[in-house]
């Protein structure tokens, strides 16, 4: 990849990882984290290039697969299935924040670097496919049964479907293991060096008990199993979902748009729906900005900004400024 394009992708990855560090919103953090990982895989980004100045590289041998969050039972089961089939070990890293008694946990893979990359990619692909198909099945189920949606019933349907999907996924990997081994030039069995190292590394690890819900909707389980068996994980279908940027801020970094700050209001069909804060055009400044709506393709050069960025704080401050409220409201109305 040419240096200029590589640098652009690195900027996006850094911005997304900054968003992922905001643990106040688990779903947004996880989405930004996964998106950053996809970009790194898709464009073969060297981890050393996304480290901030003075930041040390992670120890060789382990790779975070999720952010710290309240893990769903199926995220843990999915991690175990991937680890079993892709030459890595899996463990959990937990912590409590600021005296909070609620523990947050992340999934971590342990193994050789090349194996970690493949295992992480497969986890991300399977994670997104599972969510997509489970939601589609739930919608179809209610439509076919013609009953009112009810939370407990929805959770039962979803849990049964996911149980089946994970069973089908495990069977699918077993069928495709020969193809994957040939394509990625890896063996499936965990290397002895990794087993020995992990045995020593995990001596102080505790036991993590995971309660798996029962199958209560048999047809949901069967459908989940059937649909997972049809998924082809030998194809590298790494895409880029920018939905995690909604409600966040970006800065353009090239051409006539360089320096513009924007809030992402919505994303549809690879287009960013934006409210722009222009402080760089003639006659404008941070003391005299101009706000307007804009729709732009996601391929345009930009970098996500952490909420702590000075320009983000400036933008948020102007939302409550009487002088600019009408401009911002008008821009929003044009996008809706």
C-alpha positions in Angstrom: 0.0 0.0 0.0 1.3 3.5 -0.8 2.6 5.4 2.1 0.0 8.2 1.9 -3.0 5.8 2.1 -1.3 3.8 4.8 -0.9 6.9 6.9 -4.6 7.8 6.5 -5.7 4.4 7.7 -3.4 4.6 10.7 -5.0 7.9 11.7 -8.5 6.3 11.5 -7.4 3.3 13.6 -5.9 5.6 16.3 -9.0 7.6 16.5 -11.2 4.5 16.8 -9.0 3.0 19.5 -9.4 6.3 21.4 -13.2 6.0 21.2 -12.9 2.3 22.4 -11.1 3.5 25.6 -14.3 5.2 26.7 -15.7 2.5 28.9 -18.8 4.4 29.8 -20.6 3.0 26.8 -19.8 -0.6 26.3 -21.6 -1.2 23.0 -20.0 1.9 21.3 -16.6 1.0 22.7 -16.9 -2.6 21.4 -18.1 -1.4 18.0 -15.2 1.1 17.6 -12.7 -1.6 18.8 -13.9 -4.1 16.3 -13.9 -1.6 13.5 -10.3 -0.6 14.3 -9.3 -4.3 14.3 -11.0 -4.9 10.9 -9.1 -1.9 9.4 -5.8 -3.2 10.8 -6.4 -6.7 9.3 -7.8 -5.3 6.0 -4.8 -3.0 5.4 -2.2 -5.0 7.2 -1.4 -2.2 9.7 1.7 -2.8 11.8 0.8 -2.5 15.5 3.9 -0.5 16.2 2.5 2.3 13.9 -0.6 2.8 16.1 1.2 3.2 19.4 1.3 6.7 20.8 4.7 8.3 21.6 6.1 6.7 24.7 3.5 3.9 24.7 5.0 0.4 25.1 4.0 -2.5 22.8 1.8 -5.2 24.3 3.8 -8.3 25.5 4.3 -10.8 22.8 1.9 -13.7 23.1 -1.5 -12.2 23.9 -4.1 -10.1 22.1 -7.3 -8.5 23.4 -10.3 -9.6 21.4 -12.9 -7.4 23.2 -12.9 -4.3 25.3 -13.6 -4.5 29.1 -17.3 -5.0 29.4 -20.0 -7.2 30.8 -19.5 -10.2 28.6 -22.5 -12.1 27.3 -22.4 -15.9 27.8 -22.2 -16.4 24.0 -19.2 -14.1 23.7 -17.3 -16.4 26.1 -18.5 -19.6 24.3 -17.6 -18.1 20.9 -14.1 -17.3 22.2 -13.6 -20.9 23.3 -14.7 -22.2 19.9 -12.3 -20.0 18.1 -9.4 -20.7 20.4 -10.0 -24.4 20.0 -9.8 -24.3 16.2 -7.1 -21.7 15.7 -4.0 -22.6 17.7 -4.5 -20.2 20.6 -5.5 -20.4 24.2 -8.2 -18.1 25.7 -8.5 -16.4 29.1 -10.4 -13.6 30.7 -8.9 -10.4 32.1 -11.2 -8.6 34.6 -11.1 -5.4 36.6 -13.3 -3.1 38.7 -13.3 0.7 38.0 -13.2 3.3 40.7 -14.5 1.1 43.5 -17.4 -0.2 41.4 -18.4 -3.7 42.6 -19.5 -4.6 39.1 -16.7 -6.4 37.3 -15.9 -5.8 33.7 -14.1 -8.5 31.7 -12.5 -8.9 28.3 -11.6 -11.9 26.2 -7.9 -12.4 25.5 -6.2 -14.8 23.1 -2.7 -16.2 23.9 -0.4 -17.7 21.3 2.0 -16.9 18.4 1.5 -13.6 16.6 0.4 -15.1 13.3 -2.1 -17.3 15.0 -3.4 -14.5 17.1 -4.1 -12.4 14.0 -6.1 -15.2 12.3 -8.0 -16.2 15.5 -8.9 -12.5 16.2 -10.1 -12.1 12.6 -12.3 -15.2 12.8 -13.7 -14.1 16.1 -14.7 -10.7 14.7 -16.3 -12.3 11.6 -18.2 -14.9 13.6 -19.3 -12.2 16.1 -20.9 -10.0 13.5 -22.4 -12.9 11.5 -24.0 -14.3 14.7 -25.6 -10.9 15.7 -26.8 -10.3 12.1 -28.5 -13.7 11.7 -30.0 -13.9 15.2 -31.7 -10.5 14.8 -33.0 -11.5 11.4 -34.4 -14.7 12.8 -36.1 -13.0 15.7 -37.8 -10.5 13.4 -39.0 -13.4 11.1 -40.2 -15.4 14.1 -42.5 -12.6 15.3 -43.7 -11.9 11.8 -44.6 -15.6 11.3 -46.2 -16.1 14.7 -48.1 -12.8 14.6 -47.7 -12.2 18.3 -46.8 -9.1 20.3 -43.1 -8.7 21.1 -42.3 -9.5 24.7 -38.9 -9.1 26.3 -38.7 -12.5 28.1 -39.9 -14.4 25.0 -37.4 -12.5 22.8 -34.5 -13.4 25.1 -35.6 -17.1 25.1 -35.8 -17.1 21.3 -32.4 -15.4 20.9 -30.7 -17.7 23.5 -32.0 -20.8 21.8 -31.0 -19.6 18.3 -27.5 -18.6 19.5 -27.0 -22.0 21.2 -27.8 -23.7 17.9 -25.7 -21.2 15.9 -22.6 -21.8 18.1 -23.1 -25.6 17.8 -23.4 -25.3 14.0 -20.4 -22.9 13.9 -18.2 -25.5 15.8 -19.3 -28.2 13.3 -18.6 -25.8 10.4 -15.1 -25.2 11.5 -14.4 -28.9 11.9 -15.5 -29.3 8.2 -13.5 -26.4 6.9 -10.3 -26.9 9.0 -8.4 -28.5 6.1 -9.2 -25.6 3.8 -8.3 -23.0 6.4 -5.0 -24.8 7.2 -4.0 -24.8 3.6 -5.0 -21.2 2.9 -3.4 -19.7 6.0 -0.5 -22.1 6.3 -1.1 -22.9 9.9 -1.6 -26.1 11.8 -4.8 -26.5 13.9 -3.3 -28.1 17.0 -2.0 -25.7 19.6 1.8 -25.7 19.5 3.5 -27.4 22.4 5.5 -24.2 23.1 2.2 -22.3 23.6 0.7 -25.0 25.8 3.8 -25.1 28.0 4.0 -21.3 28.2 0.4 -20.9 28.9 0.5 -23.5 31.7 3.1 -21.4 33.5 1.4 -18.1 32.6 -2.0 -19.1 33.9 -0.9 -20.6 37.3 -2.6 -17.8 39.2 -5.7 -17.6 37.1 -9.0 -18.2 38.9 -12.0 -20.1 37.6 -14.6 -18.2 35.5 -18.0 -19.7 35.8 -20.3 -19.1 32.8 -24.0 -19.8 33.0 -25.3 -20.9 29.7 -29.1 -20.5 29.2 -31.2 -23.6 28.3 -32.7 -24.3 24.9 -36.4 -23.5 25.3 -37.4 -22.8 21.6 -36.4 -25.9 19.7 -37.1 -24.6 16.2 -34.9 -21.5 17.0 -32.0 -23.8 18.0 -32.4 -25.9 14.8 -32.5 -22.8 12.6 -29.4 -21.4 14.3 -27.5 -24.6 13.7 -28.6 -24.8 10.1 -27.7 -21.2 9.3 -24.3 -21.4 11.0 -23.4 -24.5 8.9 -23.9 -22.4 5.8 -21.5 -19.7 6.7 -18.3 -19.8 4.6 -15.4 -18.6 6.8 -12.8 -19.5 4.2 -13.7 -16.2 2.4 -12.0 -13.1 3.7 -15.1 -10.9 4.0 -13.7 -8.2 6.2 -15.8 -5.1 5.8 -15.9 -1.7 7.4 -18.9 -0.7 9.5 -18.7 3.0 10.5 -21.9 2.9 12.7 -19.8 3.3 15.8 -19.0 6.9 14.8 -22.6 8.1 15.1 -22.7 10.7 17.9 -18.9 11.1 17.8 -16.7 13.7 16.1 -14.2 13.6 13.2 -11.7 15.9 11.6 -10.9 16.1 7.9 -7.2 15.9 7.1 -6.7 16.6 3.4 -7.5 19.0 0.6 -10.0 21.9 0.8 -11.7 20.2 3.8 -8.6 19.9 5.9 -9.2 21.1 9.5 -13.0 20.9 9.4 -14.6 19.3 12.5 -17.8 17.4 12.2 -20.3 15.6 14.4 -21.5 12.3 12.8 -25.4 12.4 13.0 -26.1 9.3 10.9 -24.6 6.9 8.4 -26.4 5.2 5.5 -25.2 3.6 2.3 -21.5 4.5 3.0 -22.4 8.1 3.5 -21.7 10.2 6.5 -24.5 12.6 7.5 -22.7 15.5 9.3 -23.0 18.8 11.1 -19.8 20.7 10.2 -18.1 23.2 12.4 -16.1 25.3 10.0 -13.3 27.4 11.6 -10.8 27.4 8.8 -12.4 29.2 5.8 -11.8 32.8 5.1 -13.3 35.1 7.8 -13.9 32.1 10.2 -12.0 31.0 13.3 -12.5 29.1 16.6 -14.0 32.4 18.0 -16.3 32.8 14.9 -17.3 29.4 13.4 -20.0 28.5 11.0 -22.2 25.4 11.3 -24.0 23.6 8.4 -25.1 20.2 7.2 -23.1 18.0 4.8 -23.3 14.5 3.4 -20.0 12.9 2.5 -18.8 9.4 1.3 -17.0 7.4 4.0 -14.0 7.1 1.7 -13.2 10.7 2.2 -10.1 11.3 4.3 -10.9 11.8 8.0 -9.8 10.8 11.5 -12.1 10.0 14.5 -11.5 12.3 17.5 -11.6 11.3 21.2 -14.2 13.2 23.3 -11.3 14.9 25.1 -10.0 16.6 22.0 -10.0 20.4 22.4 -12.0 20.9 19.2 -14.6 18.4 20.3 -15.0 20.3 23.5 -15.3 23.6 21.6 -18.0 22.1 19.3 -20.0 20.8 22.3 -19.7 24.2 24.0 -21.2 26.0 20.9 -24.2 23.7 21.1 -25.4 25.7 24.1 -24.3 29.1 22.7 -27.4 31.2 21.8 -25.5 32.7 18.9 -25.0 29.3 17.2 -28.0 27.2 18.4 -30.2 28.2 15.4 -27.4 27.3 12.9 -26.9 23.9 14.5 -30.7 23.2 14.7 -31.1 24.2 11.0 -28.3 21.9 10.0 -29.8 19.0 12.0 -33.3 19.6 10.4 -31.8 19.3 6.9 -30.4 15.9 7.7 -33.6 14.5 9.1 
